[in-house]
């Protein structure tokens, strides 16, 4: 990967971040949605009971840590989709998409720039959401915080890759806010199931080594490797359509 490619891609990322800092049209709605849903879930959920092993739970009962893990990733999923829907909105509305395509950089560089900008937005939401969940749902990971951040980062790669790709498809339609979830959600199901399982294990007290040895961790890594590359390759044909 040449230095010129990285430099041009970095310039595009900086452009998107500057636009967001000036307009604040993407990140505030994502953070507001995530924080509001967190508060609603905290009031709707019962008081956190004493954590017990799954074998000690009554038949058919769901552990509290499983509920918290599901709440967390569902909130991230829909907050991310809110942001992804606006990935190409400015260029499409202002007729600047053609000018963007004339930038002397490979289409994969344009995809990477949009994906990095989306990754930044999702990371900011998670930086707010993780401590909020820790306070509202009374969990303390101790040293497992680093493992949780690593799992979240891995999931984000696949999430942002798929979200950015399908955002480019949805941007060519009139109902992009409706089309994007319809396209993205079926593909994201295995990734978020794996994310839920790994997060639940970490909340239950398992360390990074135990979590990394599980098959769900392999699914996340394989998902990232396959779909990040595939999305970058397919993006060239989608954006020129």
SULCOR-V708444 format. One record per pair of residues at least 4 apart in sequence whose ideal C-beta (glycine too) atoms are under 6 Angstrom apart, sorted by the first residue. I is the first residue (numbers start at 1). GAP is how many residues later the second one is. D is the distance in whole Angstrom. If there is no record, write none. Layout:
BEGIN
I,GAP,D  I,GAP,D
END
This chain:
BEGIN
1,4,6  5,104,6  8,97,4  8,101,6  9,100,4  9,103,5  9,104,5  12,101,3  13,100,5  13,103,5  13,104,6  16,101,4  19,4,6  20,6,6  20,7,6  24,4,5  26,57,5  26,60,5  26,95,6  27,94,5  28,4,6  29,53,6  30,49,5  30,52,5  30,53,5  30,95,5  31,94,6  31,97,6  33,46,5  33,49,6  34,41,5  34,45,4  34,91,5  34,95,5  37,38,5  38,94,5  41,4,6  41,30,5  42,94,4  48,16,5  48,90,5  49,15,6  52,4,4  57,4,4  57,6,6  62,4,5  65,135,6  65,138,4  65,139,5  66,134,5  68,69,5  69,127,5  69,130,4  69,131,4  70,126,6  72,61,6  73,119,5  73,122,5  73,123,5  75,4,6  76,4,6  79,46,5  80,42,5  80,83,6  81,100,6  83,38,5  84,79,4  84,83,4  85,91,6  85,92,5  85,95,5  87,27,6  87,80,4  88,4,5  88,83,4  89,4,6  90,4,6  91,5,5  91,6,4  91,9,5  92,5,6  92,79,5  96,4,6  105,4,4  107,128,6  107,129,4  108,124,5  111,121,5  111,124,4  114,50,5  115,45,5  115,49,5  118,42,5  118,46,6  119,37,6  119,41,5  122,34,6  125,4,6  126,4,6  133,4,5  134,5,6  139,64,6  141,4,5  141,7,6  144,58,5  147,55,6  147,61,4  148,54,5  151,47,5  154,66,5  155,4,6  155,40,4  155,65,6  156,4,6  157,67,5  157,71,6  158,33,5  158,65,5  158,66,5  158,69,5  159,4,6  160,4,6  161,66,5  161,67,4  161,70,4  162,22,6  162,25,5  162,26,6  162,65,6  163,4,6  165,66,4  165,70,6  166,4,6  166,14,6  166,17,4  166,18,5  168,70,5  168,71,5  169,69,6  170,6,4  170,9,4  170,10,4  171,5,6  173,6,5  175,4,6  176,4,6  180,4,6  181,4,5  184,4,6  188,4,6  191,32,5  194,22,4  194,25,4  194,26,5  197,19,4  198,13,5  198,18,5  201,5,4  201,10,5  206,4,4  206,5,5  208,4,6  212,5,5  218,4,6  223,4,6  224,4,5  226,4,6  227,4,6  230,4,6  234,4,6  235,4,6
END
